[in-house]
Structure formats: structure tokens, C-alpha cells
Amino acid sequence: NSFHGSIPQEMWTLRSLHALDLSQCLQLSGAIPNSIANLSNLSYLDLSTAKFSGHIPPEIGKLNKLGFLRIAENNLFGHIPREIGMLTNLKLIDFSANSLSGTIPETMSNMSNLNKLYLASNSLLSGPIPSSLWNMYNLTLIHLYANNLSGSIPASIENLAKLEELALDSNQISGYIPTTIGNLKRLNDLDLSENNFSGHLPPQICLGGSLAFFAAFHNHFTGPVPKSLKNCSSIV
């Protein structure tokens, strides 16, 4: 729509509201207030593709019925509040294409029902990917590309047995790719490009027979192209 200005304060008093979608209202602006915590029955919140600015209020962690949270493509800055881990019913979280900084909070591991994690294109988001993230076994999609993340991928990535998409491109991640990544039988989309990875590509990278897209350019890989990749009939 063409709504403009900030969301009226009265909106944040609607305690019975279950869903709020103001996405793609390109002229909506202002901060997301602490009083968002009043919307205690909210299960669906989409404020993406607008001009909201300021911090993500820690009070958002009080919306414990939320299953869907999107505030992508705005002008948000500052850290992701650790209180986000209180949203244990979340299945999708999307904070991509903002100006968020700092590290990914370890508390995200509390969101055991999470299926899809979008934190891409926050160029100031830094530090290692929390080790606990690789144990969130319900994740089917992880988009962390175009950030400034570092650290490495641990062997425990094999715990993400439902993972279908992993996009880590355009970061500062280093180290070897663990051979256990070959155990991800549902992996369809894998992008490791433009990082500092080294060593050999895992020999069984296409073992599951689902890999359709693979990118690893602009790294420091050595050794042969794995036979499983050369014979990977699922690659598009």
C-alpha cells in the first residue's frame, strides 16, 4: 500500500490481535516500540519491506505465541537481542537485508521448532556462527550470506538432518568443510562461495542425491573435484 508515517500507538494496544501484516508498505517508518510486548496473542508478525528504523526491541521476546516473524528489508540496526531466544514457538525468523551488527545470539538455540532462519545481508553481523545452531535439528533452511561471519563449520552439522538449503556465501568463514556434510541427505542448495575455506571438498558431497545447486568459488580449496560431485545427476 501507500501508507506513510509511523504506526499509530493505538495499534500496539490490540491485545487480542493474532496476526499483523504491514509488509511492503514502502513508506511506513519510525521505530518498533517496546510496547509491541502488549500484543501478547500475536502468532504472525510481518513488518518487512518498509522503512522501519532503530533497534529490535528486547520486549519482542515476550511474544511467546509467535510462530512467524519477518522484519526483513528495513533500516534496523544494533544487535539482535538475546531475548529472541524466548520465542520457542517460532518456525520462521527473517531479519535479512537490514544493518544489524554484533554476533548471532547463542540463545537462538532455544528455538527448537525453528524451520527457516534468514539473517542474510546484514554486512555488520560478525563473529562465529554459534555452535548451538548446528544442533537445531528442525532447520530446513539457513541463509547467512553477505555478512561478516567468521569461525568454521563443525562436524556436528550432520545433526541438521532435515536441512535443504545452506547459504553461507560472502563471509569470512574458514577451515575445512567437514566430511559429515555428506550425511545431509536432503541438502538441495549449498553455497560456500567467497569465504576463506581451505582443504579438500568432502568426498561424499552428493551422497544423498538431492544436491541441485553447489557453489564454492573464491576460496582456498585444493585437491581433486570429488567423484560424487562429478557423477552428481541431481545437479542443475
C-alpha positions as CSV (number, residue, x, y, z in Angstrom):
1,N,0.0,0.0,0.0
2,S,1.0,3.7,0.1
3,F,0.5,4.2,3.9
4,H,3.2,6.5,5.2
5,G,4.5,7.8,8.6
6,S,4.7,5.7,11.7
7,I,2.3,3.1,13.1
8,P,-0.1,4.7,15.5
9,Q,0.4,3.9,19.1
10,E,-3.1,2.6,19.4
11,M,-2.1,-0.4,17.2
12,W,0.2,-1.6,20.0
13,T,-2.7,-1.9,22.4
14,L,-4.7,-4.6,20.5
15,R,-4.1,-7.4,22.9
16,S,-6.5,-9.8,21.1
17,L,-4.7,-9.5,17.7
18,H,-3.5,-12.8,16.3
19,A,-1.8,-11.6,13.1
20,L,-0.3,-8.3,11.9
21,D,0.9,-7.9,8.4
22,L,2.1,-4.5,7.2
23,S,4.7,-5.7,4.8
24,Q,5.5,-3.9,1.5
25,C,4.2,-0.6,2.8
26,L,7.3,1.1,1.5
27,Q,6.7,4.5,3.2
28,L,5.9,3.2,6.7
29,S,8.7,4.4,9.0
30,G,9.6,5.0,12.6
31,A,10.8,2.7,15.4
32,I,9.3,-0.6,16.5
33,P,8.3,0.4,20.1
34,N,8.8,-1.5,23.3
35,S,5.0,-1.6,23.6
36,I,4.9,-4.3,21.0
37,A,5.0,-6.6,24.0
38,N,1.3,-5.7,24.6
39,L,0.4,-7.9,21.6
40,S,0.6,-11.0,23.7
41,N,-1.7,-13.1,21.5
42,L,0.2,-12.4,18.3
43,S,1.3,-15.5,16.3
44,Y,2.1,-13.9,13.0
45,L,4.1,-10.6,12.5
46,D,5.3,-9.3,9.2
47,L,6.8,-5.8,9.0
48,S,9.1,-6.5,6.1
49,T,10.0,-4.2,3.1
50,A,9.3,-0.8,4.7
51,K,11.4,1.9,6.3
52,F,11.3,1.0,10.0
53,S,14.5,2.0,11.8
54,G,16.1,1.8,15.2
55,H,16.7,-1.3,17.3
56,I,14.8,-4.6,17.5
57,P,13.2,-4.1,21.0
58,P,14.2,-6.8,23.5
59,E,10.5,-6.8,24.5
60,I,9.7,-8.7,21.3
61,G,10.9,-11.8,23.3
62,K,7.6,-11.6,25.3
63,L,5.5,-12.5,22.3
64,N,5.8,-16.2,23.2
65,K,3.0,-17.3,20.8
66,L,4.8,-16.0,17.7
67,G,5.3,-18.7,15.0
68,F,6.2,-16.3,12.2
69,L,8.4,-13.2,12.5
70,R,9.6,-11.2,9.5
71,I,11.2,-7.7,9.7
72,A,13.3,-8.0,6.6
73,E,14.4,-5.2,4.3
74,N,14.2,-2.3,6.6
75,N,16.7,0.1,8.2
76,L,17.1,-1.7,11.5
77,F,20.5,-1.5,13.3
78,G,22.1,-2.6,16.5
79,H,22.3,-6.1,18.0
80,I,19.9,-9.0,17.7
81,P,18.5,-9.1,21.3
82,R,19.3,-12.2,23.2
83,E,15.6,-12.2,24.3
84,I,14.8,-13.5,20.8
85,G,15.6,-17.0,22.2
86,M,12.4,-16.8,24.4
87,L,10.3,-17.2,21.2
88,T,10.3,-21.0,21.4
89,N,7.3,-21.4,19.1
90,L,8.9,-19.7,16.1
91,K,9.1,-21.6,12.9
92,L,10.4,-18.8,10.7
93,I,12.5,-15.8,11.5
94,D,13.6,-13.2,8.9
95,F,15.8,-10.3,9.8
96,S,17.6,-10.2,6.4
97,A,18.6,-7.0,4.5
98,N,19.0,-4.6,7.5
99,S,22.1,-3.1,9.1
100,L,22.2,-5.4,12.2
101,S,25.6,-5.7,13.9
102,G,27.2,-7.8,16.6
103,T,27.0,-11.6,16.9
104,I,24.2,-14.1,16.4
105,P,23.0,-14.7,20.0
106,E,23.6,-18.2,21.4
107,T,20.0,-18.1,22.8
108,M,18.6,-18.8,19.4
109,S,19.3,-22.4,20.1
110,N,16.3,-22.3,22.4
111,M,14.0,-22.0,19.4
112,S,13.8,-25.8,18.8
113,N,10.8,-25.5,16.5
114,L,12.6,-23.2,14.0
115,N,12.4,-24.4,10.4
116,K,13.8,-21.3,8.5
117,L,16.4,-18.9,9.5
118,Y,17.1,-15.8,7.4
119,L,19.8,-13.4,8.7
120,A,21.4,-12.6,5.3
121,S,22.7,-9.3,4.0
122,N,23.5,-7.6,7.4
123,S,27.0,-6.7,6.5
124,L,27.9,-5.8,10.1
125,L,26.8,-9.1,11.6
126,S,30.1,-10.7,12.7
127,G,31.7,-13.3,14.9
128,P,31.4,-17.1,14.7
129,I,28.2,-18.9,14.0
130,P,27.0,-20.2,17.4
131,S,28.0,-23.8,17.8
132,S,24.5,-24.5,19.2
133,L,22.9,-23.6,15.8
134,W,24.3,-26.8,14.3
135,N,22.2,-28.8,16.8
136,M,18.8,-27.2,15.8
137,Y,17.6,-30.4,14.1
138,N,14.3,-29.0,12.7
139,L,16.1,-26.4,10.5
140,T,15.4,-26.9,6.8
141,L,16.9,-23.5,5.6
142,I,19.8,-21.4,6.8
143,H,20.5,-18.1,4.9
144,L,23.5,-16.3,6.4
145,Y,25.1,-14.9,3.3
146,A,26.5,-11.4,2.8
147,N,27.6,-10.8,6.4
148,N,31.0,-10.7,8.1
149,L,30.7,-14.0,10.0
150,S,33.9,-16.0,10.9
151,G,34.8,-19.2,12.5
152,S,34.3,-22.7,10.9
153,I,31.7,-25.3,10.2
154,P,31.9,-28.1,12.8
155,A,31.4,-31.9,12.2
156,S,28.1,-31.6,14.2
157,I,26.5,-30.1,11.0
158,E,25.3,-33.7,10.4
159,N,22.7,-33.1,13.1
160,L,20.8,-30.9,10.7
161,A,19.3,-34.0,9.0
162,K,16.3,-32.0,7.6
163,L,18.5,-29.2,6.1
164,E,17.6,-28.4,2.4
165,E,19.3,-25.0,1.9
166,L,22.6,-23.7,3.4
167,A,23.8,-20.3,2.1
168,L,27.0,-19.1,3.8
169,D,28.5,-17.2,0.8
170,S,30.2,-13.8,1.1
171,N,31.5,-14.1,4.7
172,Q,34.9,-14.7,6.4
173,I,34.3,-18.4,7.4
174,S,37.4,-20.5,7.3
175,G,38.7,-24.0,8.0
176,Y,37.9,-27.4,6.3
177,I,34.5,-28.5,5.2
178,P,33.7,-31.5,7.5
179,T,33.1,-34.8,5.7
180,T,29.9,-35.2,7.8
181,I,28.2,-32.6,5.5
182,G,27.8,-35.6,3.1
183,N,25.4,-37.1,5.6
184,L,22.8,-34.4,4.8
185,K,20.7,-36.4,2.5
186,R,18.1,-33.7,1.9
187,L,20.6,-30.9,1.0
188,N,19.4,-29.3,-2.2
189,D,21.2,-25.9,-2.2
190,L,24.7,-25.4,-0.9
191,D,26.6,-22.1,-1.3
192,L,30.1,-21.8,0.3
193,S,31.5,-19.2,-2.2
194,E,33.5,-16.1,-1.3
195,N,34.9,-17.2,2.1
196,N,38.2,-18.5,3.4
197,F,37.6,-22.2,3.3
198,S,40.6,-24.5,2.7
199,G,41.4,-28.2,2.3
200,H,39.6,-30.7,0.1
201,L,35.9,-30.7,-0.8
202,P,34.2,-33.6,1.1
203,P,34.3,-36.8,-1.0
204,Q,30.6,-37.6,-0.5
205,I,29.2,-34.2,-1.0
206,C,26.5,-35.5,-3.3
207,L,25.9,-38.8,-1.5
208,G,22.3,-38.0,-0.7
209,G,21.4,-37.5,-4.4
210,S,19.4,-34.3,-3.7
211,L,22.1,-31.6,-4.5
212,A,20.8,-29.3,-7.3
213,F,22.9,-26.2,-6.7
214,F,26.5,-26.1,-5.5
215,A,28.9,-23.1,-5.3
216,A,32.4,-22.9,-3.8
217,F,34.3,-20.3,-5.8
218,H,36.6,-17.7,-4.3
219,N,38.0,-19.9,-1.5
220,H,41.3,-21.7,-1.0
221,F,40.3,-25.3,-1.8
222,T,42.9,-27.8,-3.0
223,G,42.8,-31.3,-4.3
224,P,40.6,-33.1,-6.8
225,V,36.9,-32.5,-7.6
226,P,35.1,-35.3,-5.7
227,K,33.8,-38.1,-7.8
228,S,30.5,-37.9,-6.1
229,L,30.2,-34.3,-7.5
230,K,31.3,-35.3,-11.0
231,N,28.7,-38.0,-11.1
232,C,26.0,-36.0,-9.3
233,S,22.9,-36.4,-11.5
234,S,20.8,-34.2,-9.4
235,I,23.0,-31.1,-10.1
236,V,21.2,-28.4,-12.2
